[in-house]
Amino acid sequence: MIFHIDVNSAFLSWTAVKLLKEGYPQDIRQIPAIVGGDSTTRHGIVVAKSIPAKKYGIETAEPVASAMRKCPNLVMVPPEHKYYSQQSRMLMDYLRTFCPVIEQVSIDECYMLYDPMKDRFASPEEAAYAIKDGVREKFGFTVNVGISDRKVLAKMASDFEKPDKVHTLYASEIYEKMWPLPIRDLFMCGKSAAKKLSQMGIRTIGDLAQTDRSIVESWLKSHGGMLWEFANGIDESTVHPIREEVKGVGNSTTLERDVTTAEAAYPILKDLCQSVSARLKKKDFRANSICVEIKYADFHSVSHQKGMYFSSNEVDDLWHDSVELFDELWNGEPIRLLGVRTTKLEHMDEPQQMNIFEFQKQLESNERSRKLEDAMRQINDKYGKDTIRRGSK
């Protein structure tokens, strides 16, 4: 028996709870609001949206300027990835008090087994409600819990009606609960696959399940076979804990909406680099190598890595190299997933050899400092001693 636990609108919910604790007068989950971008410049993309914002047609990953045109009174809050990582760790630690066997698959979702806690609860549903209600009472945000005897069906169940719900989707229930759903709701069925299936007359998950597998594979190759299995509730994968490798630190995100321009991809890479940077710093690591992964809308994946000019854990350094890799790697097709991973880690207390690139960076820093000193001297000569001086931290 498997649970899939998913935070409802994680970034928005975590931000809302933080703002309420700080005295913000409104719960941004209850008003048209988004997380992402800059409210002053109107640059960036929508990272998360409230249910009221969704009613205006606002979509995740669309430009902030577009979202604000749809809803002029939209409340915009910048993301805080370090805080989100903290909330994620707290949630997973709490969930482990119910069951030590947890497979975390993203910052805001995980699978867990029911067996280790079945002696404490009369049924899986009772355990799921205890988890759901406990999260709400302890942290102030909500989760959905999907229950099934298959991983893929537990995932599908957690995506049913939201927020703060428990749903079951056992293999015996797929005909009633899953087959009538539109094909786009099937797990791992992206926009391009859904469009192609629709063109073939397959509009519901049930339509796909009852189509001959070989026909589906002739249209979508191996990915079509996987979708056919999911539509029929076939999934033999098991829940197992995933331990983070000490040799590398990375993060990836599956996009709700395919990205089709480099301008839309760059801010996503920046967000990923912010997350990776925070984790590197928390573990006192610098990275010497970086890799960018792209998964296209047809689920074909490619990746490319390179050695960094100098070891670093700074966001701007990681982002500069990831953008360079992205530009070399991307073939122009719609993107479904982006990932950034750092390897060849070294501890912060290890001596760092300065190479020519870092030396040039230091020279540029010294040149900026020299120009600053010249400007301060000119102002003080003209207006009097100590008219302007350096501040102290």
C-alpha positions as CSV (number, residue, x, y, z in Angstrom):
1,M,0.0,0.0,0.0
2,I,1.5,3.3,-1.2
3,F,0.9,6.9,-0.3
4,H,1.8,9.9,-2.5
5,I,1.9,13.1,-0.6
6,D,2.0,16.4,-2.5
7,V,2.0,20.0,-1.0
8,N,-0.8,22.0,-2.5
9,S,0.7,24.9,-4.5
10,A,3.9,24.5,-2.5
11,F,5.7,27.8,-3.2
12,L,2.6,29.8,-2.9
13,S,1.5,28.0,0.3
14,W,4.9,28.3,2.0
15,T,5.1,32.0,1.0
16,A,1.6,32.6,2.3
17,V,2.3,31.0,5.7
18,K,5.5,33.1,6.1
19,L,3.7,36.3,5.2
20,L,0.9,35.6,7.7
21,K,3.5,35.0,10.4
22,E,5.1,38.3,9.6
23,G,1.8,40.2,9.9
24,Y,0.7,40.4,6.2
25,P,-3.0,41.3,6.3
26,Q,-4.1,38.8,3.7
27,D,-3.7,35.2,2.9
28,I,-2.4,35.2,-0.6
29,R,-3.9,31.8,-1.2
30,Q,-7.3,33.4,-1.0
31,I,-6.7,36.3,-3.4
32,P,-5.4,36.6,-7.0
33,A,-1.6,36.2,-6.3
34,I,1.5,34.7,-7.8
35,V,5.0,33.9,-6.7
36,G,7.7,34.9,-9.1
37,G,9.2,37.8,-11.0
38,D,9.8,41.4,-10.0
39,S,6.7,43.6,-9.3
40,T,8.7,46.8,-10.2
41,T,10.2,45.8,-13.5
42,R,7.5,43.2,-14.4
43,H,10.3,40.8,-15.5
44,G,10.4,37.1,-14.8
45,I,7.9,34.2,-14.9
46,V,5.1,32.9,-12.8
47,V,6.5,30.2,-10.5
48,A,3.2,29.5,-8.6
49,K,-0.3,30.9,-8.7
50,S,-3.3,31.0,-6.3
51,I,-6.7,29.4,-7.2
52,P,-8.2,32.9,-7.6
53,A,-5.4,33.8,-10.0
54,K,-6.0,30.7,-12.0
55,K,-9.6,31.9,-12.7
56,Y,-8.1,34.8,-14.6
57,G,-6.3,32.4,-17.0
58,I,-2.9,32.9,-15.4
59,E,-0.6,29.9,-16.0
60,T,2.6,28.7,-14.4
61,A,5.7,29.7,-16.4
62,E,4.0,32.5,-18.3
63,P,5.7,36.0,-18.2
64,V,4.8,38.1,-15.3
65,A,3.9,41.0,-17.6
66,S,1.3,38.8,-19.3
67,A,-0.1,37.7,-15.9
68,M,-0.5,41.3,-14.8
69,R,-2.3,42.3,-17.9
70,K,-4.8,39.5,-17.2
71,C,-5.3,40.7,-13.6
72,P,-4.2,44.3,-12.9
73,N,-4.7,43.9,-9.1
74,L,-2.6,40.8,-9.0
75,V,-0.4,40.5,-5.9
76,M,3.2,39.4,-6.7
77,V,5.7,38.0,-4.2
78,P,9.3,37.1,-5.1
79,P,10.3,33.4,-4.5
80,E,12.5,32.5,-1.5
81,H,14.2,29.2,-2.5
82,K,16.3,28.9,0.7
83,Y,13.1,29.2,2.8
84,Y,11.3,26.6,0.5
85,S,14.1,24.1,1.0
86,Q,13.9,24.6,4.8
87,Q,10.1,24.0,4.7
88,S,10.7,20.9,2.6
89,R,13.2,19.4,5.1
90,M,10.8,20.1,8.0
91,L,7.9,18.4,6.2
92,M,10.0,15.3,5.3
93,D,11.3,15.1,8.9
94,Y,7.7,15.2,10.1
95,L,6.5,12.6,7.7
96,R,9.3,10.2,8.8
97,T,7.7,10.2,12.3
98,F,4.9,8.2,10.6
99,C,7.0,6.1,8.3
100,P,10.8,5.9,7.9
101,V,10.5,4.6,4.3
102,I,10.1,7.8,2.2
103,E,11.1,8.4,-1.4
104,Q,11.3,12.1,-2.0
105,V,10.8,12.9,-5.7
106,S,10.8,16.7,-5.6
107,I,11.0,19.5,-3.1
108,D,7.2,19.2,-2.4
109,E,6.2,15.6,-2.9
110,C,7.2,12.1,-1.8
111,Y,6.0,8.5,-1.7
112,M,5.7,6.5,1.5
113,L,4.7,3.0,2.5
114,Y,1.7,2.2,4.7
115,D,2.9,-1.1,6.1
116,P,5.4,0.4,8.7
117,M,2.5,2.3,10.3
118,K,-0.4,-0.1,9.9
119,D,-0.3,-1.1,13.5
120,R,-1.1,2.5,14.5
121,F,-4.1,3.0,12.3
122,A,-7.3,1.0,11.5
123,S,-7.0,1.6,7.7
124,P,-4.8,3.4,5.1
125,E,-7.5,6.1,4.9
126,E,-7.3,6.8,8.6
127,A,-3.5,7.1,8.4
128,A,-3.7,9.4,5.4
129,Y,-6.1,11.7,7.2
130,A,-3.9,11.8,10.3
131,I,-0.9,12.8,8.1
132,K,-2.9,15.4,6.1
133,D,-4.5,17.0,9.2
134,G,-1.2,16.9,11.1
135,V,0.6,18.8,8.4
136,R,-2.1,21.5,8.3
137,E,-2.1,21.9,12.1
138,K,1.7,21.8,12.6
139,F,2.8,23.9,9.6
140,G,-0.2,25.9,8.4
141,F,-0.1,24.6,4.8
142,T,-2.0,21.7,3.3
143,V,-1.2,18.5,1.4
144,N,-3.1,16.0,-0.7
145,V,-2.6,12.3,-0.1
146,G,-3.2,9.7,-2.8
147,I,-3.6,6.1,-1.7
148,S,-3.1,3.1,-4.0
149,D,-1.5,-0.3,-4.5
150,R,0.5,1.1,-7.4
151,K,2.9,4.1,-7.4
152,V,1.6,5.7,-10.5
153,L,-2.0,5.4,-9.3
154,A,-1.1,7.0,-5.9
155,K,0.4,9.9,-7.9
156,M,-2.8,10.2,-10.0
157,A,-5.0,10.1,-6.9
158,S,-3.1,12.9,-5.2
159,D,-3.9,15.1,-8.2
160,F,-7.6,14.7,-7.9
161,E,-9.7,17.5,-6.3
162,K,-7.6,19.9,-4.2
163,P,-6.7,21.2,-1.7
164,D,-6.4,19.4,1.6
165,K,-7.9,16.1,0.4
166,V,-7.4,12.3,0.6
167,H,-8.2,10.2,-2.4
168,T,-7.9,6.5,-3.3
169,L,-7.2,5.0,-6.7
170,Y,-6.8,1.3,-6.4
171,A,-6.2,-0.8,-9.5
172,S,-9.9,-2.0,-9.2
173,E,-11.1,1.7,-9.3
174,I,-9.3,2.9,-12.5
175,Y,-12.4,2.1,-14.7
176,E,-14.6,4.4,-12.6
177,K,-12.2,7.1,-11.4
178,M,-9.4,7.4,-14.0
179,W,-10.6,6.2,-17.4
180,P,-13.2,9.0,-17.8
181,L,-10.5,11.7,-17.3
182,P,-9.1,13.7,-20.3
183,I,-5.9,12.2,-21.7
184,R,-3.9,15.3,-20.6
185,D,-4.5,14.3,-17.0
186,L,-2.5,11.1,-17.3
187,F,0.8,11.2,-15.4
188,M,3.7,11.8,-17.8
189,C,1.4,12.7,-20.7
190,G,2.8,16.1,-21.9
191,K,1.1,18.6,-24.1
192,S,2.6,17.3,-27.4
193,A,1.7,13.7,-26.6
194,A,-1.8,14.6,-25.6
195,K,-2.2,16.6,-28.8
196,K,-1.0,13.7,-30.9
197,L,-3.2,11.2,-29.1
198,S,-6.2,13.5,-29.5
199,Q,-5.6,13.7,-33.2
200,M,-5.7,9.9,-33.3
201,G,-9.2,10.0,-31.6
202,I,-7.9,9.2,-28.1
203,R,-9.4,11.9,-25.8
204,T,-9.7,10.1,-22.5
205,I,-7.4,7.9,-20.4
206,G,-9.9,5.0,-21.0
207,D,-9.6,5.5,-24.8
208,L,-5.9,5.0,-24.5
209,A,-6.2,2.0,-22.2
210,Q,-8.5,0.2,-24.6
211,T,-6.4,1.0,-27.7
212,D,-4.0,-1.7,-28.9
213,R,-0.6,-1.1,-27.4
214,S,1.3,-1.7,-30.6
215,I,-0.7,1.0,-32.3
216,V,0.1,3.5,-29.6
217,E,3.8,2.6,-29.8
218,S,3.8,3.2,-33.5
219,W,2.7,6.7,-32.8
220,L,4.7,7.6,-29.7
221,K,7.4,4.8,-29.6
222,S,8.5,3.6,-26.1
223,H,6.9,6.6,-24.4
224,G,3.6,5.6,-25.9
225,G,4.0,2.1,-24.3
226,M,4.7,3.6,-20.9
227,L,1.6,5.8,-21.2
228,W,-0.5,2.8,-22.2
229,E,0.7,0.9,-19.1
230,F,-0.1,3.8,-16.9
231,A,-3.5,4.1,-18.4
232,N,-4.1,0.5,-17.5
233,G,-2.7,0.9,-14.0
234,I,0.4,-1.1,-14.7
235,D,3.4,0.0,-12.6
236,E,5.8,-2.5,-10.9
237,S,8.1,0.2,-9.4
238,T,8.6,0.2,-5.6
239,V,9.1,2.8,-3.0
240,H,12.7,3.1,-1.8
241,P,14.6,5.9,0.0
242,I,16.8,7.9,-2.2
243,R,19.9,9.2,-0.5
244,E,21.6,12.3,-1.9
245,E,25.0,11.5,-3.4
246,V,27.9,13.3,-1.7
247,K,29.6,13.5,-5.0
248,G,27.0,15.9,-6.5
249,V,24.4,18.4,-5.7
250,G,21.6,19.2,-8.2
251,N,18.0,20.2,-8.8
252,S,15.5,19.9,-11.6
253,T,12.0,20.9,-12.3
254,T,9.2,19.5,-14.5
255,L,7.4,22.4,-16.1
256,E,3.6,22.6,-16.2
257,R,3.9,24.4,-19.5
258,D,6.4,23.6,-22.2
259,V,9.1,26.3,-22.5
260,T,9.8,27.3,-26.1
261,T,12.2,30.3,-25.8
262,A,15.6,30.8,-24.3
263,E,14.3,33.9,-22.6
264,A,11.8,31.8,-20.7
265,A,14.3,29.1,-19.8
266,Y,17.0,31.5,-18.4
267,P,15.0,32.5,-15.3
268,I,14.2,28.9,-14.6
269,L,17.8,28.0,-14.7
270,K,18.5,30.9,-12.3
271,D,16.0,29.5,-9.9
272,L,17.6,26.1,-10.1
273,C,21.0,27.6,-9.5
274,Q,19.8,29.5,-6.5
275,S,18.6,26.2,-5.0
276,V,21.8,24.4,-5.8
277,S,23.9,27.2,-4.5
278,A,22.0,27.2,-1.2
279,R,22.5,23.4,-0.8
280,L,26.2,23.7,-1.6
281,K,26.7,26.4,0.9
282,K,24.7,24.5,3.6
283,K,27.1,21.6,3.1
284,D,30.2,23.8,2.9
285,F,31.0,22.7,-0.7
286,R,32.2,24.4,-3.8
287,A,31.7,22.8,-7.2
288,N,34.3,22.3,-10.0
289,S,31.9,20.9,-12.6
290,I,28.4,21.7,-13.7
291,C,25.9,19.8,-15.9
292,V,22.6,21.0,-17.5
293,E,19.9,18.5,-18.4
294,I,17.0,19.1,-20.9
295,K,14.0,16.8,-21.3
296,Y,11.9,17.7,-24.3
297,A,8.2,17.5,-24.7
298,D,8.5,14.0,-26.3
299,F,10.5,13.0,-23.2
300,H,13.8,12.6,-25.0
301,S,16.5,13.7,-22.6
302,V,19.9,15.3,-23.3
303,S,22.6,16.7,-21.0
304,H,25.9,18.4,-21.3
305,Q,28.6,19.2,-18.7
306,K,31.8,21.2,-18.4
307,G,34.5,22.1,-15.9
308,M,33.9,25.5,-14.3
309,Y,36.5,28.2,-14.7
310,F,37.0,28.1,-11.0
311,S,35.4,26.3,-8.1
312,S,32.4,28.1,-6.7
313,N,29.0,27.9,-5.0
314,E,27.8,31.4,-5.9
315,V,24.5,31.7,-7.8
316,D,25.9,34.0,-10.5
317,D,28.8,31.7,-11.3
318,L,26.6,28.6,-11.5
319,W,24.0,30.5,-13.6
320,H,26.6,31.9,-16.1
321,D,27.9,28.4,-16.8
322,S,24.5,26.8,-16.9
323,V,23.3,29.4,-19.5
324,E,26.4,28.7,-21.6
325,L,25.7,25.0,-21.5
326,F,22.0,25.5,-22.3
327,D,22.8,27.6,-25.3
328,E,25.1,24.9,-26.6
329,L,22.7,22.1,-25.8
330,W,19.2,23.3,-26.7
331,N,17.9,22.3,-30.2
332,G,14.9,24.7,-30.2
333,E,12.3,22.0,-29.4
334,P,9.7,22.6,-26.6
335,I,11.2,21.8,-23.1
336,R,9.4,19.8,-20.5
337,L,12.1,19.6,-17.8
338,L,15.2,21.5,-16.9
339,G,17.9,20.4,-14.5
340,V,21.2,21.7,-13.1
341,R,23.7,19.5,-11.3
342,T,27.1,20.2,-9.8
343,T,29.9,17.6,-9.3
344,K,33.6,17.4,-8.4
345,L,32.8,19.0,-5.1
346,E,35.4,20.3,-2.6
347,H,35.1,21.5,1.0
348,M,35.2,25.2,1.6
349,D,38.2,24.8,3.9
350,E,40.3,23.2,1.1
351,P,42.9,25.5,-0.4
352,Q,41.6,27.0,-3.7
353,Q,44.1,27.4,-6.6
354,M,43.4,30.7,-8.4
355,N,43.4,30.2,-12.2
356,I,43.7,32.8,-14.9
357,F,39.9,33.4,-15.0
358,E,39.6,33.9,-11.3
359,F,42.7,36.1,-11.4
360,Q,41.0,38.2,-14.1
361,K,37.9,38.4,-11.9
362,Q,40.1,39.7,-9.0
363,L,41.7,42.3,-11.3
364,E,38.3,43.5,-12.3
365,S,37.2,43.8,-8.7
366,N,40.4,45.7,-7.9
367,E,39.7,48.0,-10.8
368,R,36.2,48.7,-9.6
369,S,37.6,49.5,-6.1
370,R,40.2,51.9,-7.6
371,K,37.5,53.7,-9.6
372,L,35.4,54.0,-6.4
373,E,38.3,55.4,-4.4
374,D,39.0,58.0,-7.2
375,A,35.3,59.1,-7.3
376,M,35.2,59.4,-3.5
377,R,38.4,61.5,-3.5
378,Q,37.0,63.8,-6.1
379,I,33.8,64.4,-4.2
380,N,35.7,65.0,-0.9
381,D,38.1,67.4,-2.6
382,K,35.1,69.4,-4.0
383,Y,32.7,69.4,-1.1
384,G,35.0,68.9,1.9
385,K,36.6,66.1,3.9
386,D,34.4,63.1,4.8
387,T,31.5,64.3,2.6
388,I,31.4,60.7,1.5
389,R,33.1,57.7,3.0
390,R,32.9,53.9,3.0
391,G,30.2,52.4,5.2
392,S,31.0,49.6,7.7
393,K,29.2,46.2,7.8
